Amino acid sequence: MGQAKLLFQRYEKKYLLTDSQYEQVIKAFDGKMVADEYGSYSIKNIYMDTANYDLIRTSVDGAKYKEKMRLRAYGNWDRYKNDKVFLELKKKYDGIVYKRRVSMSFTDAMFYVFSGVRPKHLTDLQLSEFDFFLKRHQIENRTFLTYDREAYAAADGGDLRITFDRNIRYQTDGFSFDERQAANLLPQVGVLMEIKNPLSMPLWVSQMLSKYKIRPYSFSKYGEVYKTDIIKEKNNSEVKVCSVQ
């Protein structure tokens, strides 16, 4: 799924909707947005970070430049059928998101990221940004995160995309690429809407957001896991160490 485009440069805005607002937005799509070719599907991610979570800490601290690396699979992905995954490098600067992705098997991805063994089907040009990132950061598999997505594309064939994510689940230890292992539900999340467009916001979208009082919401799924679970776990560990001493 989603294998056509491997390089993105666009604006991305997120909004947290109530169920009522979601229904209003879907009605406003009439004639303007249609379900994309995949419709509804699950997304599975492994977020990679340093031992001290330097990448996500920089992000949640509000840095102007942010970057993250993740492994992503779509739908009914099956490792044993050698289904492809995407290795993604996502950067954000001054409100613009830049994303590069390359497709490979899960095994090839693990060998490349952690042993430097390059997949034979990928060129130096395709991997140059990833190589540079991996030289600067010593990373590990830190968090498994999965959710259900409903995706819409512009009816006129334009580049506008709007997605809705629900049931955000995660696991921070003992995980593989299996959504059944994501035992934790991210709390206090309604329907997360994301508007993705390489140009300015279409007028009808701005009017819709104003009409239904929908405001931008700064939200990172991995960032919320870090704030909700990982920081708390680290603090508890530090308390235990202090108490033993």
Protein Blocks (a to p, Z undefined) as FASTA:
>chain_A
ZZlbmcdcdddddddddfklmmmmmmmmgokaccdfklpadddddddddfkommmmmmmn
opabdcddddddehjadfklopacdddddddeehiacdddddddfklmmmmmmnopacfk
bcfklmmmmmmmmmmpccddfbdcdddddddddfklpabdcdddehiacdfehiafbfkl
mmbccehiacddddddfbdcdfklmmmmmmnopacddddfklmmmmmmmmmmmmmmmmmm
mmmZZ
